[in-house]
Amino acid sequence: QGAKVVIADIADGKSLAREIDALYVHTDVSKPESARNCVAATVQQFGTIDVLVNNAALFAALPTARYDEIDFDLWDQVMAVNVRGAFAMIKFVAPVMEAKSKGKIINMMNLNR
């Protein structure tokens, strides 16, 4: 469709990026500096950002267990990616969109385990 795509992932997305002619930026959304670097690399490559799709999530890491059986460190890791990561990407992408008074942000949550 002509869209310029950025694969921002902690997993290696180089081969997929080559396959679909996209830019791959190694990104750990739980780390704000990594999210900021992803946005900067995107703007440097393409000049702007029109759409952000927040799709990073950790659910498989959570065991099927009662809430009182989930370790705090694991819970913090899940929240760092699923909530804080989405916030970090929005925080750094929104000014790019606001500067041109245009953009879309899509926050996804996949509940399939």
N, C-alpha and C positions, 0 to 999 in steps of 0.2 A: 504494500500500500504506500510505500515511500517514506515510512517513518524511520527515523534514525533511533536506534535502540542502544541502550546501555545495560549490560548485565552487571549488576552490582551484587556480588555474592562473596561469602567467605570461602565457599568451595571454588575450585578451579573451573572457570567458565571459558577458558581460552578457545577450546575446540568448538564449543557451541557458538561463540562469537564469530569465529572464522566461518562456520557453516551458514550463519544467517547474516553475515556482514554487519556485525555489531561491534561496539566497543566493550571490552571487559575491564572492569575496575575491581580489584580485590577490595572488598569492603566488609568490615565487621560493624554492623549498625549499632551494636551495643557500646561501641567506643565513639563518642562524639567527633573526635578528630578524624577518624576513618570516614565517617559520614560526610564531614566537611570536605575532606580530600576528594571523595567521590563526586560531590557536586562541583567542586573546582575543576576536576578533570573533565567532567561532562561539558561545562561551560567553555572550557578552553578548546575542546574538540569541536563542539557544535554551535557555540555562541549563545545558547539559551537552553531553557528546559520548558517544555510545554505541558508535559504530563509526568506525574510521579505516581508509581504504583508501589505502595508499601505491601510487600507480600512475604517478608522475612518472618519466620515464626519457628518456635521450638514447642512442639507438642509431644512428639515421640519420646522426648527425654523424660516427660512426666509419666510415672508409672500409674497404672490403673489402681489407685489406692484411695483410701479415705484421706481427707485433708490433713488429719492429724498424723498421718504416716509419711507425709512429704517433707523432705529435708529442706531447711531454710536456704541453704546454699543453692540447691537445685531450683527452688522457687525464685530466688533472686536472679539466677541465670536466665530463666524463662522470661521474667518480667523485663530484664535488661534488653532482650532481643524483641519481644513481642510488643512492649509498650514504650519503653525508653527509646528503642531503635526507631520506631515509627515517628516519635516526637522529634528525634534528632534529624531525621531526613526532612521532615516538614520544616523544622526550624531553619535549615540551611537552603532548602529549595524555595520556600515562600518568598524571600526577598527578590529572587530572580524573577519570579512570576509577578510579584507586586510592581516591580520596576516597569513592566510592560502592560500592567493591568489585565493580565490574561494568564490562565493556566488551570489545570485540573489536578486534584490530588485524590487518589483512590486508595482507601485502606481496606485490605482484604484480610479475612481470617478464615483459614481452612480448619474445620473442626473434625475432619476425617483423621483417624489415627492409622 
